[in-house]
């Protein structure tokens, strides 16, 4: 025999535990905004379950109405957490409007007109509609990739909505599945919703873990100072581009960039000024790159730019654009501003490079050396030297 008061007690303990877990996540990761809404949802659910439990022992409609308001609010906050997880604006007016209409309906059909079917219909709409509106984000997210946690959460929400619909149909057919019903059918429904609520929050936790893991992976591929790609990310991208070019035969280009006289800047103005120059250069260079181009800092004052689907001529054009913006910035410097000068080497992938990015980097480095040898603050392209022609043989001399 399922004891309804015991089940409501388990509901309270379960939601409090989930609220504490989300409170810990919120404290550990303050920028993870969705966790705050899921924490609020759990604590509001605990409050609603607690007042529903009180109603079983107190002959007053007030605890029942507070329980309905708490559980409806918990559903709204749960849905808002999903919206913030995907960085979508909150449907605040819709959520507040749904909650207010549902609570007013529960109050009206409990105190004004005691109609169980209409009261449970209002309660069901308040619980189910916010969750239903979040299904699209879970099962078809903006970035196109459905994580395992999002898929689990979407499936659980579908089941929860199905339970709500079945409850509303059961009430319309003369049954009593309200919070004060003590039947075994009501106990089974409470047990099922208890399990589903735990599973839903487990899905949210999986979503959070997946998001945090991706953020850590992104940090491992970014340069701490400038925020652009680091050497590891560059080598990964070059390996991908080399493999793609070997399959398709379509070339791509690489720029290797070095800041001229950077050691002098550090020695004269200090390392803080040198770091500011590096950050300033990345901002200038990015203004001259196209969508899909990747700027990476490979160490010190050295940078690389991967130019997908670009010929040597197109690479030279991009190099000229970056060089020009640095020259214009240097010409406009005055006072304490430090002008930046750069040298660039340009190289293009060919069949001889194959799937070995280090060969392409060596070609671009060779062109960079030529640019510096020619006076710096310029760019040069890598052009393989033609094969040497055989030396002419001197005709034999005739002796008299």
N, C-alpha and C positions, 0 to 999 in steps of 0.2 A: 504494500500500500504506500503510495506516494503522499507524503505529508506536505501540504501547501505551505504552512508557516515555515517549515524547515527549508523548503526550496527557496522561499523569499529570503531567508537568512543567508543561505549560500550565495544568492544573488548579491546581497549587500557585501559579503566578505570578498566575493570575486571582483566586483567593481572597485572596491577599495584597494585591493591588491594591484589591479591594473592601473588605477590612478597613481599609486605610489611608484610603479614602474615608469610610467610616463613622466612623472615629476622628476625622477632621477635622470631620465633622458633629457628633459628640458634643461635641467641644471648643468648637465655635462656638455650639452651642445646647444648653447643659447640661440644660435642662429637658425636652428631647425624649428621653424615656426609651426609646422604641422603638429609637432608633439604637444604644443600648448593646447591646441584645440582637442586633441585626443585625450589629454589629461583632464580637461574640463568635462569632456563627454563622460569619462569614467566616473568622476566624482559626482556629477549630476545624476548619472544612472544609479549610483549607490544611494544618493539621497532619495531618488524616486522609489527605489526598492524598499528603503527603510520606512518611508511613509506608507507604502502599500502594506508592509508588515504591521505597522501600527494600526491601520484600519481594520485588520482582522480582530483586534481586541478592543477597539474604541468605536462606539456606535455614533459616528459622525461622518458626514460626507466630506469634511474638509481634508483629512489625510488622503482620501481617495483622489480628490482633485489636485492636491499637491503632488501626489505620486504621478498622475498623468502628465502634469506640467513638467516635472523633472525628467521623465523618460522621453517625452517629446523633445525637450531641450537637448537631451543627450544625443538623440538622433541628428538634430540640426548641427550640433558641434562636431559630431563625427563626420558628417558630410562636408562641413567647412574645412576640417583638417585635410580631407582628400583634395579639396580645391587648392589649398595653400601648398600642399605637397607638390602639386604640378604647377605652382606659381601662377595660378589662375585667380582673377579677381573674385572676391566673395559675392555670392548671390544674397547679399545681406537683406535687402528688402523682401525678397521672395522667402527667405528663411524665416524672418521675423513675422511676415504676413501669414505664412503657413502655420507657424507655432501659435500665433494669436488666434487665428480662426479656429484651429483645432481645439485649443483650450476653452475658448468661448463656447464652442459646440458641446464639449464635455460638460461644462458648467450648466449650459442651457438645458441639455437633455438629461441632467441629473437632478437639478434643483427646480428649474422652471417647468419642464415637462419630462417626467420620468420615462424616457424611451430608451431601453437598453440597446436596441439595434442601431439607432441613430447616434447614440453616444459612442458605441464601439466603432462605428464607421468614422466619426470625427477623430477618434483616437488613432485609428489605423492610418488615416490620411496623414496625420501629424508625424507618425513614426516612419511611414514608408516613403512618402514623397521626397523628403530630402535625400534619402539614400538612393532612391531611383534616379534622381538627377545627377548623381555622382558616378553612375555606372559607366557612362561613356568615357570618362577620364580613366577609369581603371582598366577597361577592356579595349579601349582605343586611344591611348595617350597621345599627346601632341608630337612627341619625338618618335612615335611609331613602334617602339619596342615595349612589349608588355612583360614586366618582370614577374617572376614566380609569385611574389607576395601580392602584387596587384591582381594577378589572375585568381589567386585564392580568395582575396577579399571580394572580388567581383562575383565569384560563384557563391560565396556565403551570403552576400547581400541579395542575390537572386533567390536563394532558399528562404531567407528571412522574409522577403516580400511575399513569397508563396505562402508561408505560414500565416502572415497577416491577412492575406486574401482568404485563405481557408477559414481563419477565425471569423472574419466578417461574414462569410457565407454561412458558417455554422450559426452565428448569432441571428442572421436574417431568417434562418429556418427554424428558429425557436429555441436554440441551445443557449447556454450561458457560459461564455468563455471570458467573462470579465475578471478583473483582478481580485474580486471578493468571492468568486466561485470556488467551491471546495471539492469539485468533482475530480475523478481520476483523469478525465480527459483534459481538464485544466492543468492538472499536475504534470501530465505528459508534455503538454505544450510548454509549460514553464521550464521543464527539464531540457527540452529541445532548444528553446531560446537561450538558456544558460550556456549550453554547449556551443551554440552558434556565436554568441557574443564573445566567448573566449577565443574561438577560432578566428573571428573577424579581427580582433586585436592582435592575434598572432600574425595574421596577414599584414597588418599595419607595421608590426615590428620587422617582418621580413622586408617590407618596402623601405623602412628606415635603414636597415643594415645594408641593403643593396645601394641606396643613395650614398651612405657614408663611405662604403667601400669604393664606389666610383670616384668620390671626391678625393680619397686618399690616393687612388691610382692616378688621378689627374695631377695631384701635387707632385707625385714622383716623376712626372714628365714635364714639369715646368721649372723654369729658372727662378730662384727665389728673389733675385734683385729686380729683374725687368718684367717678370710675368710672362715672357714668351717661352717657346719650347726650349728644352735643354738638349744636351748632346745625345742622351739616350733616345729621346723622342725623335730627334733628327735622323739618327741611324735607322730607327724603325721605319720612318717615313721614306727614307731613301731606299731601303730594302724593298718596300712595297712598290715604289715607283719603278725601280729597276726590274722587278718581276713583271710588272704590268707592261713596261716598254718592250721587254723581251718577248712577251706573248703577242703584242699588237704591232710592234715595230715602230710605234709612235715615240718620238724623242721627248725628252724633258731637259731642263737646264738647271744649273746650280750656280749661285753666286756665293763667293767667299769674300767677306768684308773684314777689313782691319782698320781700326782707328789710328790715324797717323799721330805720332808723338804722344801717345796716351801715357807713357811712363813719365814724360815731362810734366803732364798735367797733375799726376799723382804726387810727384816730387815737389812741384811748385805750389799747388793749391790744396793738397791733402787728398786723402782717399775718399772723403765724403763728397768733395767736388767731382772726383773721378766717377763715383757711383752715380751722381746726378747727371753727368755727361752720358753715361751708358743708358740711363733711363730716357733721357731726352732724345738720344739717337733712335732708340726703338720706336718712340712716338713719331718721329719724323719719317722713318723708313716705312712704317705701317701705312702712312698716308699715301704712299706711292705704290703700294702693292695691290693686287687684284684679289677678289674673293677666291679662296682656294690656295693662294700662295701661303707658304709657311716661313716665318722668320724664327730663327733659333739662335740662341747664344751658346757657343761651343766652349767658352772659357775665356777669362780675362776680357780683352777688348776685341775678341774674334766672334764674328757672326756668320751665319749662312742663311741663304734664302733658297727654298725649293720652289721651282716654277714648273708646275705640271703642264704637260702638253704644250711646251714652249720650245721653239727652235733657238739656235744660238743667236740669231738676229733679234728675236723677241727678248731673249735674256739680256742682250746688250742694251736694248731700249729701256728695260726696267732698271738696269744698272745706271744708265745715264740719268734717268728720272730721280733715283735715290741720290746720286752724286750732285745733281743740280739743287735739290732741296737743301742739302747740307751746305753747299756753297752760298746759297741765298741766305741761309740762317747765319753763316759765318760773316757774311758781308753786313748783316744787320746788327751784329753784336756790338755792344758798347758798355762802358763801365766795368762791372765785375763779371759780365758774361764771358764764357769761355768758348771761343769758336771751335767747331768740330770739323776736322778734315778726315777723309776716308780714302782708302784704296780698295778696288774691287777686282776680283778675278772671276771670269765667266767661262763656264765649260758646259758642253752638251753631251748627253748620254749617246753612246753608239754601241754597235754590236760587240766591239772589242771589250767594252766594260762589262757587259753581261749582267750578272746578278752580284757584282762586287762593288758596293758603294765607295769603298776606300780608293778604288781606281779613279772614280769621278772626282772625289775630293782632291786627290793628288793632281789631277788635271787643272782643277780650279785654283789650287795652291800655286801651281806653276805659273798660271796667268797672273795671280796676285803678285808674285815675285817680280814679274815683268812690269806690272803697273808701278810698283815701288821703285824699281830700277830706273824707270822713265821719269822719275821726279815726284812720285806720290800724288795724292789728291786727284786721282784719275782712275780709269778702269782699263783692263786689257782682256782680250779673249784668248782662249786656248786654241791654237791651230797646230795640228800635228805637222811636223816638218816633212816635206816630201822626201822620198828616198834619194840618197845621193847618187848622182850620175857618175859613171866611171871616168876617171881622169884621162884626158887625151894623151895618146902615146906620141912622143916626139919622133919625128922622122929620122931615120938613120942619116948621119952625116956622111957626106962623100969626101973622101980624101983624094987629093991630087997625087 
